[in-house]
């Protein structure tokens, strides 16, 4: 399998892919190693993950270069992602013990009866991860899974293979046994083969279409399944905002990581009283974004990671223009090579257009005028996705009222495109099922056992 640099289209490396036979062998090794891993004291597992965090910090300059080379993420944003691992690791280190504590829920001396809840790991899990934030998305699964005593077969995206291999090496160096965290390397068919294996849980991040196929494969086996899928995340800008401040925040939420974030702003609704001013400010901000070589620390927009996504972006823009949208181009000069896409802002849009209904996952955004809060709520809910939603207004009461009516797993007031390890991360509808992060995301990797004990 060739690893391609999306900024230059050069081949970075060639790596061998796993097969059904090698994946089955890896599962057998993980199954054996997991039993011993679960038996060792929790403190030793905590210490291993603590060392992993130290190694990430020590080797960040090298790791961020690898990440930028294979996914095209601007180097400053690669650095931010790896730096952002520190609070994630810290959260899991501080909270796993309490979640795993054995709990006595009933005692009766007369009946000589005691009832206890204990927690056991799932066993061996398949972690099919994503390329857009390979450290964040992967660690949301493998950190709590390992701490809870599970073994992990980790399938990095084929677009972030080198980063996935680097993660495995650092975990091994941090004293996580090699057979407790095993990378499975390859493209879509390798991922499908991993999911077909008799694992004890499947944790997938990716598109709704692929997630649905994974869910259909797993459903009949009655094992733990978690799907973090796509989003079409809306933001509503109320008429009482500071227009320039809101435009800058929402533009960053839409275009950071070249728009390739699960919770990126993908559709914007603006109150008609400020619509013209907001569009003017927003377009000017986008035109000032620096597009170019992702290795340059001043670059804000890099290439999209997958060449195939360029067709999706062009199709959505053409569809919107054909149906009456107004197009504002970013104004940046595109490099001669690489999968670059000049940022696009589309106004006068509506829900007949793909740009407002289908996941974009790239540097293009639609802005729609609304008459008021009620119309904004109706349009924000007019989607099969339900990952995040945001409202910009200085009036907290107004924003909370609006957000309480939106069907999404996460609500943002005066912020967007944000994830916290302290809060659960979950989607509704086509955005997925199950939860990672927060204490709920630790419980996900445990199964309770009910003890009825009579003296």
C-alpha positions in Angstrom: 0.0 0.0 0.0 1.4 3.4 -1.0 1.3 6.3 1.4 0.8 9.5 -0.6 1.6 13.0 0.5 -1.6 15.0 -0.4 0.3 18.3 -0.7 2.9 17.0 -3.3 1.4 13.7 -4.5 4.8 12.1 -3.8 5.0 8.6 -2.4 6.1 8.8 1.2 6.4 5.0 1.9 5.1 1.6 0.9 3.8 -0.7 3.6 2.6 -4.3 3.5 -1.1 -4.8 4.2 -2.6 -7.3 6.6 -4.6 -10.3 5.3 -7.4 -12.4 6.8 -4.7 -14.9 8.0 -2.5 -12.3 9.7 -5.5 -10.5 11.3 -6.7 -13.8 12.7 -3.2 -14.5 14.1 -3.1 -11.0 15.6 -6.5 -11.6 17.3 -5.2 -14.9 18.8 -2.2 -13.1 20.2 -4.3 -10.3 21.6 -6.8 -12.7 23.1 -4.0 -14.4 25.1 -2.3 -11.2 26.1 -5.5 -9.5 27.2 -6.1 -11.9 30.1 -2.7 -11.1 31.7 -3.1 -7.4 31.0 -6.5 -7.3 32.8 -5.0 -9.1 35.8 -2.2 -6.7 36.5 -2.9 -3.9 39.0 -4.6 -0.8 37.5 -1.8 1.3 38.8 0.6 -0.4 36.3 -1.7 0.3 33.4 -2.1 3.9 34.5 1.7 4.3 34.7 2.1 2.9 31.2 -0.4 5.5 29.7 1.3 8.2 31.8 4.6 7.3 30.1 2.9 7.3 26.7 1.9 10.9 27.3 5.4 11.8 28.2 6.7 10.2 25.1 4.2 12.1 22.9 5.4 15.4 24.4 9.1 14.5 23.9 8.7 13.3 20.3 6.1 15.9 19.2 8.4 17.6 16.6 8.9 14.3 14.8 5.3 13.1 15.1 3.8 16.4 13.9 6.0 16.2 10.7 4.8 12.7 10.0 1.1 13.7 10.5 1.4 16.7 8.3 3.2 14.7 5.6 0.6 12.0 5.3 -2.7 13.8 5.8 -1.8 17.4 4.8 -2.8 19.0 8.0 -1.0 22.4 8.5 2.0 21.9 10.8 0.7 24.3 13.4 -2.5 22.3 13.6 -0.7 19.0 13.8 1.2 20.4 16.8 -2.1 21.5 18.3 -3.5 18.0 18.0 -0.6 16.3 19.7 -0.5 19.0 22.4 -4.2 18.4 22.9 -3.5 14.8 23.9 -2.2 16.0 27.3 -5.6 17.0 28.8 -7.2 13.8 27.3 -4.6 11.6 28.9 -4.8 13.5 32.2 -8.6 13.1 32.3 -8.4 9.3 31.8 -5.6 8.9 34.4 -7.6 10.8 37.0 -11.0 9.3 36.4 -10.6 5.6 35.4 -10.1 4.3 39.0 -13.3 5.7 40.3 -15.3 4.3 37.4 -13.9 0.8 37.9 -14.4 0.7 41.7 -16.4 -2.2 43.0 -19.7 -0.9 44.5 -21.7 -2.4 47.3 -25.3 -1.4 46.6 -27.1 -3.5 49.3 -26.3 -5.2 52.6 -28.7 -6.9 55.0 -27.3 -8.7 58.1 -30.6 -10.4 58.9 -30.8 -11.9 55.5 -27.1 -12.5 55.4 -27.2 -10.9 51.9 -24.8 -8.6 50.1 -25.2 -7.2 46.6 -22.2 -5.9 44.7 -21.5 -4.5 41.2 -18.0 -5.2 39.7 -16.7 -4.2 36.4 -14.9 -6.4 33.8 -13.2 -5.5 30.5 -14.9 -6.4 27.3 -11.9 -8.4 26.1 -10.4 -7.7 22.6 -11.9 -4.8 20.7 -11.5 -3.6 17.1 -10.7 0.1 16.9 -11.2 1.2 13.3 -10.1 4.8 13.4 -10.0 7.9 11.2 -7.5 10.0 9.5 -8.6 13.6 10.1 -7.6 13.6 13.8 -5.8 10.2 14.3 -4.5 11.1 17.7 -7.8 12.4 19.1 -10.2 10.0 17.5 -8.0 6.9 18.1 -7.2 7.8 21.7 -10.9 8.4 22.6 -11.1 4.6 22.2 -7.7 3.0 22.9 -6.8 5.0 26.0 -9.9 4.1 28.1 -10.0 0.6 26.5 -6.4 -0.2 27.6 -6.9 1.3 31.1 -10.0 -0.8 31.6 -8.0 -4.0 30.8 -8.9 -4.6 27.2 -6.6 -5.5 24.3 -6.9 -3.4 21.1 -6.6 -4.3 17.5 -6.0 -0.8 16.1 -6.8 -0.2 12.4 -5.6 3.3 11.6 -7.0 4.9 8.5 -5.0 4.0 5.4 -4.5 7.8 5.1 -2.8 8.0 8.5 -1.0 4.7 8.6 2.4 6.1 9.5 0.9 7.9 12.5 -0.9 4.8 13.5 2.4 2.8 13.5 4.1 5.6 15.5 1.4 5.4 18.1 1.9 1.7 18.4 5.7 2.1 18.8 5.2 4.7 21.6 2.8 2.5 23.5 5.2 -0.4 23.3 8.0 1.9 24.5 5.7 3.0 27.4 5.4 -0.7 28.5 2.0 -1.6 27.0 2.7 -5.1 25.8 3.1 -5.5 22.1 0.2 -8.1 21.9 -2.1 -5.9 23.9 -2.1 -3.1 21.3 -1.6 -4.4 17.8 -1.9 -2.3 14.6 -3.8 -3.8 11.7 -2.6 -2.1 8.5 -4.5 -1.7 5.2 -7.4 -0.1 3.4 -11.1 -0.6 3.5 -11.1 -4.4 2.8 -8.7 -4.9 5.7 -11.0 -2.9 8.0 -13.9 -5.1 6.8 -12.0 -8.2 7.5 -11.1 -7.0 11.0 -14.7 -6.3 11.8 -15.6 -9.8 10.6 -13.3 -11.3 13.2 -14.8 -12.7 16.5 -13.8 -9.7 18.6 -15.7 -8.5 21.7 -16.5 -5.0 20.6 -16.2 -2.8 17.5 -15.5 0.9 17.7 -15.7 2.7 14.3 -15.2 6.2 13.2 -16.0 7.2 9.6 -18.8 8.0 7.2 -22.4 7.1 7.7 -22.3 4.8 4.7 -19.4 2.7 5.9 -20.7 2.8 9.5 -24.0 1.4 8.4 -22.3 -1.5 6.7 -20.1 -2.1 9.8 -23.2 -2.0 12.0 -25.0 -4.6 9.8 -22.0 -6.9 10.0 -21.8 -6.6 13.8 -25.5 -6.5 14.8 -26.2 -10.2 14.8 -23.2 -11.0 17.1 -24.6 -9.1 20.1 -21.3 -7.4 21.0 -20.6 -3.8 22.0 -20.7 -1.4 19.1 -19.9 2.3 18.9 -20.2 4.4 15.8 -18.9 7.9 15.5 -20.1 8.9 12.0 -20.6 12.0 10.0 -22.1 15.4 10.7 -23.8 18.3 9.0 -23.4 20.6 12.0 -25.4 23.9 12.0 -24.7 27.2 13.6 -27.2 30.0 14.0 -26.0 33.6 14.4 -28.6 35.7 16.1 -29.2 39.4 15.4 -27.7 40.6 18.7 -24.1 39.5 18.1 -21.0 41.5 17.5 -20.9 40.6 13.8 -17.1 40.7 13.2 -16.4 38.6 16.3 -19.0 36.0 15.4 -17.9 35.8 11.8 -14.3 35.2 12.8 -15.3 32.4 15.2 -17.6 30.7 12.8 -15.2 30.9 9.9 -12.6 29.2 12.0 -15.1 26.5 13.0 -15.9 25.9 9.3 -12.4 25.9 7.8 -10.0 24.7 10.6 -8.2 21.5 9.5 -9.3 22.5 5.9 -12.9 21.8 7.0 -12.2 18.1 7.6 -13.5 17.9 11.2 -16.4 15.7 12.4 -17.8 18.7 14.2 -16.8 21.4 11.7 -19.5 24.0 11.0 -21.1 22.7 7.8 -24.1 25.1 7.5 -24.7 28.6 8.8 -28.0 30.4 9.4 -27.9 34.1 10.0 -30.7 36.4 11.2 -31.9 38.6 8.3 -31.2 41.8 10.2 -27.4 41.2 10.1 -27.2 38.9 7.2 -25.5 41.2 4.7 -22.9 42.5 7.3 -22.1 39.0 8.5 -21.6 37.7 4.9 -19.3 40.6 4.1 -17.2 40.0 7.3 -17.2 36.2 6.8 -16.0 36.4 3.2 -13.2 38.8 4.0 -11.9 36.5 6.8 -11.9 33.5 4.5 -10.1 35.5 1.8 -7.4 36.3 4.3 -6.7 32.6 5.2 -3.3 31.5 4.0 -3.5 28.4 1.7 -0.4 26.5 0.8 2.4 24.3 1.9 1.3 22.6 5.1 4.9 22.5 6.4 4.9 26.3 6.5 3.9 27.4 10.0 2.0 30.4 8.6 -0.3 28.1 6.5 -3.9 27.9 7.7 -5.5 25.8 4.8 -3.7 22.8 3.5 -4.8 20.2 0.9 -7.7 17.9 1.4 -6.4 14.5 2.4 -8.2 12.4 -0.2 -8.2 13.2 -3.9 -11.7 11.7 -4.2 -13.1 14.4 -2.0 -12.3 17.1 -4.6 -15.1 15.7 -6.7 -17.6 15.9 -3.9 -16.7 19.5 -3.2 -16.9 20.6 -6.8 -20.2 18.8 -7.2 -21.8 20.5 -4.2 -20.6 24.0 -5.4 -21.9 23.4 -9.0 -25.2 22.1 -7.6 -25.7 25.2 -5.4 -24.8 27.6 -8.2 -27.2 25.9 -10.6 -30.0 26.4 -8.0 -29.4 30.1 -7.5 -26.6 30.4 -4.9 -24.0 33.2 -5.1 -20.4 32.0 -5.0 -17.6 33.8 -3.3 -14.1 32.4 -4.0 -11.3 32.5 -1.5 -8.9 34.3 -3.7 -5.9 32.2 -2.9 -3.6 30.9 -5.6 -3.6 27.2 -5.7 -0.2 25.3 -5.7 0.7 23.4 -8.9 0.5 20.0 -7.3 -1.5 18.4 -4.5 -5.1 18.0 -3.6 -5.8 21.7 -3.0 -9.2 23.3 -3.1 -9.7 27.1 -3.0 -12.2 27.8 -0.2 -15.7 28.6 -1.3 -18.5 30.5 0.5 -22.0 30.2 -0.9 -24.8 32.6 0.0 -28.5 32.7 -0.9 -28.6 29.0 -0.3 -31.5 26.8 0.7 -32.2 23.2 1.6 -32.8 22.1 -2.0 -29.0 22.3 -2.3 -26.5 19.5 -1.5 -24.2 22.0 0.3 -26.9 22.4 3.0 -27.9 18.7 3.2 -25.0 16.4 2.5 -21.8 16.2 4.4 -19.2 18.4 2.8 -16.0 17.7 4.8 -13.9 20.3 3.1 -13.3 24.0 2.6 -16.8 25.0 1.4 -19.8 26.4 3.3 -23.3 27.7 2.7 -24.8 30.7 4.6 -28.6 31.0 4.7 -30.7 33.9 5.7 -33.5 33.3 8.3 -36.3 35.5 9.5 -35.9 34.5 13.2 -35.3 31.9 15.9 -38.2 29.6 14.9 -37.1 29.3 11.3 -33.5 28.7 12.4 -34.6 25.9 14.7 -36.7 24.2 12.0 -33.8 24.4 9.5 -31.2 23.2 12.0 -33.3 20.1 12.7 -33.9 19.5 9.0 -31.1 16.9 8.8 -30.5 13.2 9.2 -27.4 14.1 11.2 -27.2 15.1 14.8 -23.7 15.6 16.1 -23.3 19.2 17.2 -25.2 22.5 16.9 -24.2 26.0 17.9 -25.8 29.4 18.6 -24.1 32.8 18.7 -25.8 35.4 20.9 -24.9 37.4 24.0 -28.2 36.2 25.5 -27.6 32.9 27.2 -31.3 32.3 28.0 -32.2 32.8 24.3 -29.4 30.5 23.1 -30.2 27.7 25.6 -33.8 27.8 24.6 -32.9 27.4 21.0 -30.3 24.7 21.6 -32.7 22.7 23.8 -34.9 22.3 20.8 -32.2 21.0 18.5 -31.6 17.2 18.2 -27.9 16.9 18.6 -25.5 15.2 21.0 -23.5 18.4 21.7 -24.7 22.0 22.1 -22.4 25.0 21.7 -23.1 28.5 23.0 -20.7 31.1 21.5 -18.3 28.4 20.4 -18.1 25.6 17.9 -15.9 22.8 16.6 -14.8 22.0 20.2 -14.4 18.7 22.0 -13.7 18.2 25.8 -12.5 15.0 27.4 -14.8 15.8 30.3 -18.0 15.8 28.3 -19.6 12.8 26.4 -19.1 12.7 22.7 -22.1 11.1 21.0 -24.2 11.5 17.8 -27.8 11.1 17.0 -29.4 9.8 13.8 -26.8 9.3 11.0 -24.1 10.8 13.3 -23.8 7.5 15.1 -24.6 5.5 18.2 -22.8 5.1 21.5 -20.5 7.4 23.5 -16.8 8.1 24.0 -15.1 10.6 26.3 -16.2 11.6 29.8 -16.8 9.0 32.5 -19.4 7.5 30.1 -16.6 6.9 27.7 -14.8 4.9 30.3 -17.8 2.8 31.2 -18.2 2.0 27.5 -15.2 -0.4 27.7 -16.4 -2.2 30.8 -19.2 -4.7 31.4 -20.9 -4.9 34.8 -21.2 -8.1 36.8 -23.9 -8.4 39.4 -22.9 -10.3 42.6 -25.6 -11.8 44.9 -23.7 -13.0 47.9 -25.4 -14.9 50.8 -23.3 -15.8 53.9 
